[in-house]
Amino acid sequence: MRGQPSILHLDMDAFYASVEQAAKPSLRGKPVIVGGLGPRGVVATASYEARRFGVHSAMPMGQARRLSPHAAFLVPRFAVYREISERVMALLARLSPLVEPLSLDEAFVDLAAGPDPPASAEAARRVGEELRARILAATALTGSVGLAGSKMLAKIASEQAKPDGLRLIEPGTERALLAPMPVRTLPGVGPATAETLRRAGLSTVGEAAEAGEDELLRLLGRAHGHAVYAMALALDDRAVVPDRDAKSISVEDTFDTDVTDRARVRYEVARLADRCVERLRSAGRSGRTVVLKVRRYDFTTLTRSETLRGPTDDPAVVAEAAGRLLEGVDTTAGVRLLGVGVSGLADFTQEDLFAQAVPHEPSPAAPAAVATEATPERRWLPGLDVTHSRYGPGWIQGSGVGRVTVRFEHPGSPPGRARTFLLDDRELTHSAPLPLVPDARRSTGRPPDCALS
């Protein structure tokens, strides 16, 4: 452990939803849910106003609509999120050459490697507060900052600071802070590990530490048990690694008892595919190759892969590919572990979003080639930017029954009026997003003492 809280963790607050609130004045202070709007869509990010109704990321969009029916449901605009992320990462790079991005909205910074390393906890706090102010001025958005002597504790601190806050863990207080927390707080402790510890009477980090290393090795195995014991003692010497370029993104689950039921195996593969895509989207990536990992009852491990025609971030596409791969694997004797991953990663593009958001069926009345070429420009997805030759810039509020509703406003304007047009109105066209206005500070309208995270 470091003697100074010189590792900083930044996590932007409800990033995608906050960007949309800052860009769309009529949505400030109101529930906003960003994600896939199709029948198998999932929530990418929910604003804090929507979270009060129980909506959270990775939730099926249908469930989110039931919990918060009056929210604004928008498709993601990844090109906008990437541009704002680049602004934020540039501010972090001014603090230190060691910046480790985890996704578009989250990163670690090693302040000790910077040009002006903090010599005290108070100096580190000033750095964190100045960073938050600069981010607000540059993006009109808020971020939460955690400061500690290790990556694990800095991330825990930023979670406690949410939203729009800063938390510093003083050196020497780490174990007392961790002791009452649930074991799931520790990195690498998932549902299966937590359940194993719970059955042994170990529900909190403090109880895991008191059990001793030998007991954790017995329960979890040598490598995992040693790692959990070290983290329970607040020991984490992982370095901040800059320029991480992940070759793949994957998730996996180990089951307490071997799974033999084929329907259960199929269900778990589909669930893992959704979680994998959630991580893929959080990292701002798409991928071309789907990988299935199966560890059988006898610890033999099989991997199968399928390369798609192009990169995707569609959970349905990934789930279907993983399901096809599963059909070639015999699981009748029992499965101990399942994993789904995506490799061959690529950056998101707006064209990827259009191509995957809504399946297209050419009109029977039009030649297929003409319909395919014309459709992307006339697809009215909620949240996308448009402009009208008479009314100016706005965004799509919704469409249906041959009409599209547009709210005419932009980041620097007051809340605008909504107007409805025919779908084939040639005065209405898609347009490039307008930049966020830094003066729209605290544009999400959240009270600073909001207790949600």
Secondary structure, DSSP 4 states (H G I P E B T S, - for coil): --SS--EEEEEETTHHHHHHHHH-GGGTTS-EEEE--STT-BEEEE-HHHHTTT--TT-BHHHHHHH-TTSEEE---HHHHHHHHHHHHHHHHTT-S-EEEEETTEEEEEGGGSSS--SSHHHHHHHHHHHHHHHHHHHS--EEEEEESSHHHHHHHHHHH-SS-EEE--TT-HHHHHTTSBGGGSTT--HHHHHHHHHTT--BHHHHHHH-HHHHHHHH-HHHHHHHHHHHTT---PPP--S---SEEEEEEEEEEEE--HHHHHHHHHHHHHHHHHHHHHTTEEEEEEEEEEEETTS-EEEEEEEEEEEE--HHHHHHHHHHHHHTS--TT-EEEEEEEEEEEEE--HHHHHHHHS-----TTS-HHHHHHHGGGG---TT-EEEETTTEEEEEEEEETTEEEEEE--TTSPP-EEEEEETT-TTEEE-PPPPPPTTSTTTT---TT----
